[in-house]
Amino acid sequence: MTMLTKELINKIAASSGLSKSLTEDMVGALTAEMRDALMADKSVSIQGLGVFEVRERSERVNVHPKTGERQVIPAKQQLTFKPVSTLKEVFN
């Protein structure tokens, strides 16, 4: 199940005692700053959670399994997330 932004805002507001409006502004500012940093090719590290970063995937050639046709898959940027070890331990 996915936690939506609205649910996250409600939980943060309830646990911190801040208003929902202020919490919504803070979450909006956080996501905007993270997006801006990632778009500027910077990684974003959040203590206790992990590291978000953009990685370059190089161009590669793939062979279609049915036709045998060679296809060029273009280079692209990919957003990755690496969780901290304590978070990994919870799920493994």
C-alpha positions as CSV (number, residue, x, y, z in Angstrom):
1,M,0.0,0.0,0.0
2,T,1.3,3.5,-0.8
3,M,1.3,6.4,1.6
4,L,0.1,9.5,-0.2
5,T,1.5,12.9,0.4
6,K,-1.7,14.0,2.2
7,E,-1.5,11.0,4.6
8,L,2.2,11.8,5.3
9,I,1.3,15.5,6.0
10,N,-1.5,14.4,8.4
11,K,0.9,12.0,10.3
12,I,3.7,14.6,10.6
13,A,1.2,17.3,11.7
14,A,-0.3,14.9,14.4
15,S,3.1,13.7,15.7
16,S,4.8,17.2,15.8
17,G,1.9,19.3,16.9
18,L,2.3,21.6,13.9
19,S,-0.6,22.8,11.8
20,K,-1.5,20.9,8.7
21,S,-0.9,24.0,6.7
22,L,2.6,24.6,8.0
23,T,3.4,20.9,7.6
24,E,2.1,20.9,4.0
25,D,4.4,23.9,3.3
26,M,7.4,22.2,4.8
27,V,6.8,18.9,2.9
28,G,6.4,20.9,-0.3
29,A,9.6,22.8,0.3
30,L,11.5,19.6,1.1
31,T,10.4,17.9,-2.1
32,A,11.1,21.0,-4.2
33,E,14.6,21.3,-2.7
34,M,15.3,17.6,-3.3
35,R,14.1,17.8,-6.9
36,D,16.2,20.9,-7.5
37,A,19.3,19.2,-6.1
38,L,18.8,16.1,-8.1
39,M,18.2,18.1,-11.3
40,A,21.6,19.8,-10.6
41,D,23.3,16.4,-10.5
42,K,23.7,16.5,-6.7
43,S,22.9,13.5,-4.4
44,V,20.5,14.0,-1.5
45,S,21.4,12.2,1.7
46,I,18.8,11.9,4.5
47,Q,20.2,10.6,7.7
48,G,18.3,7.5,8.8
49,L,16.7,7.0,5.4
50,G,19.3,6.8,2.6
51,V,20.7,8.5,-0.4
52,F,18.9,9.6,-3.6
53,E,21.1,10.2,-6.7
54,V,20.9,10.4,-10.4
55,R,23.1,7.9,-12.3
56,E,24.0,7.8,-16.0
57,R,23.0,4.7,-17.9
58,S,25.1,4.3,-21.0
59,E,23.8,3.4,-24.4
60,R,23.6,-0.3,-25.1
61,V,22.5,-2.8,-27.7
62,N,19.8,-5.3,-27.1
63,V,18.7,-8.2,-29.2
64,H,14.9,-8.9,-29.6
65,P,14.4,-12.5,-28.5
66,K,11.8,-13.4,-31.2
67,T,13.1,-11.6,-34.2
68,G,16.8,-11.4,-33.5
69,E,16.7,-7.7,-34.4
70,R,19.4,-5.6,-32.8
71,Q,18.0,-2.6,-31.0
72,V,19.9,0.4,-29.6
73,I,18.7,1.5,-26.2
74,P,19.7,5.1,-25.8
75,A,21.7,6.5,-22.8
76,K,19.6,8.0,-20.0
77,Q,19.6,9.3,-16.5
78,Q,18.1,7.1,-13.8
79,L,17.0,8.1,-10.3
80,T,18.3,5.6,-7.7
81,F,17.8,5.2,-3.9
82,K,20.2,3.5,-1.6
83,P,18.8,2.9,1.9
84,V,21.0,3.1,5.0
85,S,22.1,-0.2,6.5
86,T,19.7,0.0,9.5
87,L,16.8,0.4,7.1
88,K,17.9,-2.6,5.0
89,E,18.1,-4.7,8.2
90,V,14.4,-4.1,8.9
91,F,13.4,-5.6,5.6
92,N,15.9,-8.5,5.3
